[in-house]
């Protein structure tokens, strides 16, 4: 099912990672897919509040935790630039779906990167 939120469909997820040769595109593609799947889950589940949103964002954060090994295998890692870009996109997703009071650190609380 295509995403309905125009802000989401127009957003260049993880753009700064794609622009930086340190991050392999094929792994960044997997991260972008995690974020788009998060958006699809938000649209399907329509979380009623921040606790319900956190269930979804924490699951997506765990998927990024799992991607760390793929980054390392490709000679990269999620370091400061990557952490910031990923966190910003989680925050953008929350904002785009109306969760304007979301705290980025809580959105990605289980992160290991």
C-alpha positions in Angstrom: 0.0 0.0 0.0 1.5 3.4 -1.0 2.1 5.9 1.8 -0.6 8.6 2.1 1.4 11.3 3.8 2.7 13.7 1.2 5.4 15.1 3.6 6.8 11.5 4.0 6.7 10.7 0.3 8.6 13.9 -0.6 11.2 13.5 2.1 14.7 12.4 1.1 15.3 10.0 4.0 19.0 9.6 5.1 20.1 12.1 2.4 23.3 13.0 4.2 24.3 9.4 4.4 23.8 8.9 0.7 25.9 12.0 0.1 28.8 10.7 2.2 30.9 8.0 0.6 31.7 6.5 4.0 28.2 5.0 4.1 27.6 2.2 1.6 24.4 2.9 -0.4 23.2 -0.7 -0.2 23.2 -0.6 3.6 21.7 2.9 3.7 19.0 1.6 1.4 18.1 -0.9 4.1 17.9 1.9 6.7 15.7 3.9 4.4 13.5 0.8 4.0 13.2 0.6 7.8 12.0 4.2 8.0 9.5 3.7 5.2 8.2 0.6 6.9 7.8 2.5 10.1 5.7 5.1 8.2 3.6 2.3 6.8 3.0 0.9 10.2 2.1 4.3 11.6 -0.4 4.8 8.8 -1.9 1.3 9.3 -2.0 1.3 13.1 -2.7 5.0 13.6 -1.2 5.2 17.1 -3.4 7.2 19.4 -0.6 8.7 21.5 3.1 8.8 22.2 3.3 5.5 24.1 1.7 3.7 21.0 4.1 5.6 18.7 7.1 4.6 20.8 6.2 0.9 20.4 6.6 1.4 16.7 9.7 3.6 16.8 11.4 1.3 19.2 10.8 -1.7 17.0 12.3 0.3 14.0 15.2 1.4 16.2 16.0 -2.2 17.0 16.1 -2.9 13.2 18.7 -0.1 12.9 20.6 -1.8 15.8 20.7 -4.9 13.7 22.0 -2.9 10.7 25.1 -2.0 12.6 26.7 -5.3 11.6 25.9 -4.7 7.9 27.6 -1.3 8.1 30.7 -2.9 9.8 30.9 -5.6 7.2 30.9 -2.9 4.5 33.7 -1.0 6.2 31.6 1.6 7.9 29.7 2.1 11.1 26.9 4.3 12.5 29.0 7.1 14.0 28.1 10.7 14.9 27.0 11.8 11.4 25.0 8.6 11.0 23.4 8.8 14.4 22.3 12.4 13.9 20.8 11.7 10.4 18.9 8.7 11.6 17.7 10.5 14.8 16.6 13.5 12.7 14.6 11.2 10.4 12.8 9.5 13.3 11.9 13.0 14.6 10.7 14.1 11.2 8.5 11.0 10.9 6.9 11.8 14.3 6.4 15.4 13.3 4.9 14.5 9.9 2.3 12.3 11.6 1.3 15.0 14.1 3.3 13.9 17.1 4.7 17.4 17.6 5.6 16.9 21.2 7.7 13.8 20.6 11.1 13.7 22.1 13.7 12.3 19.7 15.7 10.5 22.5 12.5 8.7 23.6 11.7 7.8 19.9 15.0 6.0 19.6 15.5 5.0 23.3 16.7 1.4 22.6 19.4 2.5 20.2 22.8 0.9 20.4 24.5 3.2 17.9 
